[in-house]
Amino acid sequence: MTYETIKYAVDDGLAKIAFNRPDAGNSINRKFAHEFMDVAIKSTTDPSVRCIVIGAVGSMYSFGGDLKFFSTEMDKIEGTLMELTAVLHQGIQRFHNCKVPVIIVVNGMAAGGGFSLALFADIVFASRSSKFTMAYTNAGLSPDGSSSYYLPRLVGLRRAQELMLTNRVLSAEEAQEWGVVTYVCDDDKLDGEVEKLALKLASGPTRAHGAVKQLLARTYDQSLEVQLEQESRLIAEMADSKDGREGLDAFLNKRKPVFKGH
């Protein structure tokens, strides 16, 4: 697929995805949703990809749903939104379940669906000038894009209720304090800090990263006994992998490991 609303490139194990509708606030329309799903499948099934970075072109991360597009679909809006969210949500599931680290980079406003699309990563960077707001109920809508799943887990039920019902705007520092954001960087240093961490992760033990994601994804849904069994199985598998053997040998011989992503 040739992308119009998204930029995509892979270099040295690092996949870079950028929302590319800056003139429309990187808002979500039908084409964007379908391209988002496609690039999610492409990046998470490429064996050369060992880390994924998702950001946006321009001064805004995303304003969320493209209300101008919605207005052209009002005679069939229910079916349109069922299609759009089904496709968008499939992309989010791909990133959630993939076996490599996913980094999201928020620069500028993340509102509505844009806020939702800032939640599913393993690590979230934000520029110091960025802001976050749910904003759905301002347009008489309810949340989508995984926010009703992630927000309560990240910030707690009471804060999720406040964000969704009052549309409170969070600064980058507040978002970090609440647990929405991992790192806040000065605007002019954001890209450099993201690149540094992304390259470190891309050169790391890919299977071990995938095991971490798998363990944490299920921690709220499983009993202690099931979680402990999964921990036992995965650490044994990792130790027996090529990267696991390399990591143990490097530690014992006091040298830097060279992971191949096996």
Disulfide bonds with the S-S distance in Angstrom:
none
